[in-house]
Amino acid sequence: MSSSLTTKVFVARLLGLDVFDPLGDRLGRLRDVVVVDRGPSKPAHTVGLLVEVPGKRRVFVPVTRVQAIEAGQIICSGLVNLRRFQKRGAERLAVGELLDQRVTFKDGSGTGVIEDIGLDQLRNGDWVVSSYYVRRGDRDTGFRPFRRLSRGERVVVEWNEILHINDSEPQAATQFVAAHDELKPADFAEALHEMSDKRRLEVAAELQDDRLAVVLQELPDEEQVQILSALDMERAADVLEEMDPDDAADLLNELSDEQQEALLQLMEPDGAEDVRRLLEYEENTAGSLMTPVPVILPPEATVAEALAYVRQEELSPATASAVYVCRPPLETPTGRYLGVVHIQALLRMPPPEPLGNIIDTDLEPVNDLAPVADVARMLATYNLTSLPVVNDQGRLVGSVTVDDVLDHLLPDDWRTNDDAEEAANG
C-alpha cells in the first residue's frame, strides 16, 4: 500500500464508503472487511475488502490493491475480479461475524460486546486486527484487579487482552497454515510434498488463492493436478488466475481437453486469453515456455517510469531485469518490437531520459516457434536472464526467462529428487 494510506482505521467507521479505481471510476461501496483467524497467539490478518458493486453483488478486493483511504473514500488499483465472494478456510467477516460477539477479558474483569474493530498496518505493509472497541456487558460481575469499569462503559482493548473469539478449536490444517505462513513458497511446497494425500488436500484447501497459486507452482505436476482437481471448479479457476500464465498453461496441459475448456470458461477473459495463446504452442518451443506479460513500455516512456515498473514486488528478478520497448499496442502481441533496455542501463541513466534513446538493438529476439535448445544457447552465450520472443510479424509476444528454461531442461522430478539434490551439493 502507498504511504498515503491511513495506518490505523476502525472498520465500522468505513462501512458505506465509496470505492474508486485510480481513474476516479466508482467500483462500489464497502460492506465488510475480510480477516483470517490465525489462532489465539497471533492477531487476525486482514486480507481484503468486501465491496458491493452494481447489481448488489459483493466481490473481494485484496487489501494489497488498496492505495488510499482518504476524504471519505477508498481508492484501489488494478483489475477487480467480479466473481461473487465466497468465504474460504479461516476467513471471517469483521462486520458479519465479529461485531456483536461477546468476549471475555483476560484480566478477569468480566465480559463485553465488540462494537468496532481496529486495524493497524505493520512495517512490512500487512494489516492486522490490533484492537477492539468493546462495550461492557450487563452481566459484568467478575473481579476487577486493575481498574473499575462501570457497566455499559466503552473501552478500546488490544487484541491479546481478550480471550480468543473463536470458541471452537481450529482445525489442524488451519493451525498448520497459521504456524507456517512465513515459509517461502518453495519450502511450503516441500512440506506439502512430504504429507499424505489426504493431509495435503486438507492443508491446500486452507490456503488463500494467491498463496495456493505460488505454492502450486513449486510442486510436481501430479501433485498440482491432484490439488487442483480436489477444488470446486470456480475456486480452481480463481487459483489459475493467480498463477503466472505460463505456469497456469503448464498445469492445464496436464488435464483433459474438457477440463481445460471448463476452467478457461470460468476464468476472467483477459487471463484466459493469455493462457489460451500459450496452449496453442507446441511443446519444446520458445512460445510454450514464455510469459506473455513481461514489462513493456513505449519509447517515449522515461527511465523513471521504467524503474517504477520493475520495482513491482510481484515481478520475479528475471522478469524485472529487462524492459521491452515496443510501439502500441503494449499488450502482447504488441506493435512493432524496437528493442530492450536492461536494468543496468536504467540505473546508469538520468530519470528523465526517454527509453527510445538507450535501446539495445544488438540483442536479437527469438522467434516464438524456435526450439528450446536455441533459447538456452542464446541465454548462455550472452549471459542473459531473459530473452524477447517475437512472432513472424516482428511483434513481441512474450519473454523467456532463464528459470523457465532451467525448469524445462531439468528432470521432471527435480523438485523432489533427493539423489539429484545430494549430487548437486556434493
C-alpha positions, 0 to 999 in steps of 0.5 A, a space after each residue: 500500500 502507498 504511504 498515503 494510506 491511513 495506518 490505523 482505521 476502525 472498520 465500522 467507521 468505513 462501512 458505506 464508503 465509496 470505492 474508486 479505481 485510480 481513474 476516479 471510476 466508482 467500483 462500489 461501496 464497502 460492506 465488510 472487511 475480510 480477516 483470517 483467524 490465525 489462532 489465539 497467539 497471533 492477531 487476525 490478518 486482514 486480507 481484503 475488502 468486501 465491496 458491493 458493486 452494481 447489481 448488489 453483488 459483493 466481490 473481494 478486493 485484496 487489501 494489497 490493491 488498496 492505495 488510499 483511504 482518504 476524504 471519505 473514500 477508498 481508492 484501489 488499483 488494478 483489475 477487480 475480479 467480479 466473481 461473487 465472494 465466497 468465504 474460504 478456510 479461516 476467513 471471517 467477516 469483521 462486520 458479519 461475524 465479529 461485531 456483536 460477539 461477546 468476549 471475555 477479558 483476560 484480566 478477569 474483569 468480566 465480559 463485553 460486546 465488540 462494537 468496532 474493530 481496529 486495524 493497524 498496518 505493520 512495517 512490512 505493509 500487512 494489516 492486522 486486527 490490533 484492537 477492539 472497541 468493546 462495550 461492557 456487558 450487563 452481566 459484568 460481575 467478575 473481579 476487577 484487579 486493575 481498574 473499575 469499569 462501570 457497566 455499559 462503559 466503552 473501552 478500546 482493548 488490544 487484541 491479546 487482552 481478550 480471550 480468543 473469539 473463536 470458541 471452537 478449536 481450529 482445525 489442524 490444517 488451519 493451525 498448520 497454515 497459521 504456524 507456517 505462513 512465513 515459509 517461502 513458497 518453495 519450502 511450503 511446497 516441500 512440506 506439502 510434498 512430504 504429507 499424505 494425500 489426504 493431509 495435503 488436500 486438507 492443508 491446500 484447501 486452507 490456503 488463500 488463492 494467491 498463496 495456493 497459486 505460488 505454492 502450486 507452482 513449486 510442486 510436481 505436476 501430479 501433485 498440482 493436478 491432484 490439488 487442483 482437481 480436489 477444488 470446486 471448479 470456480 475456486 480452481 479457476 480463481 487459483 489459475 488466475 493467480 498463477 503466472 500464465 505460463 505456469 497456469 498453461 503448464 498445469 492445464 496441459 496436464 488435464 483433459 481437453 474438457 477440463 481445460 475448456 471448463 476452467 478457461 470458461 470460468 476464468 476472467 477473459 483477459 487471463 484466459 486469453 493469455 493462457 489460451 495463446 500459450 496452449 496453442 504452442 507446441 511443446 519444446 518451443 520458445 512460445 510454450 515456455 514464455 510469459 506473455 506479460 513481461 514489462 513493456 513500455 513505449 519509447 517515449 516512456 522515461 527511465 523513471 517510469 521504467 524503474 517504477 515498473 520493475 520495482 513491482 514486488 510481484 515481478 520475479 528478478 528475471 522478469 524485472 531485469 529487462 524492459 521491452 520497448 515496443 510501439 502500441 499496442 503494449 499488450 502482447 502481441 504488441 506493435 512493432 518490437 524496437 528493442 530492450 533496455 536492461 536494468 543496468 542501463 536504467 540505473 546508469 541513466 538520468 530519470 528523465 531520459 526517454 527509453 527510445 534513446 538507450 535501446 539495445 538493438 544488438 540483442 536479437 529476439 527469438 522467434 516464438 516457434 524456435 526450439 528450446 535448445 536455441 533459447 538456452 544457447 542464446 541465454 548462455 552465450 550472452 549471459 542473459 536472464 531473459 530473452 524477447 520472443 517475437 512472432 513472424 510479424 516482428 511483434 513481441 509476444 512474450 519473454 523467456 526467462 532463464 528459470 523457465 528454461 532451467 525448469 524445462 531442461 531439468 528432470 521432471 522430478 527435480 523438485 523432489 529428487 533427493 539423489 539429484 539434490 545430494 549430487 548437486 551439493 556434493 
